[in-house]
Amino acid sequence: MRYFFVKALLGIGVCLGCALLILARFFLSNVMMGMVLGFLDGALIGWLMSPSAATASHLHHRPTDEEADR
């Protein structure tokens, strides 16, 4: 159930972020927009790749019964 809320918050955040980027596109030059998009892309990838409490539980390898018996 907890993961449902995480996914829902991520979905809402992505939608709001896209809306803000579309609005910012009208106010920023192409160079500034490229810098903003590059920063956000790097931050998102870094956040997704970092081991956090929400993702670490299902990313870690759990030993099988055979490995645990050894």
Summary of the structure (lengths in Angstrom):
residues: 70
radius of gyration: 18.5
end to end distance: 33.9
largest distance: 62.6
contacts: 120
relative contact order: 0.08
helix: 80%
strand: 0%
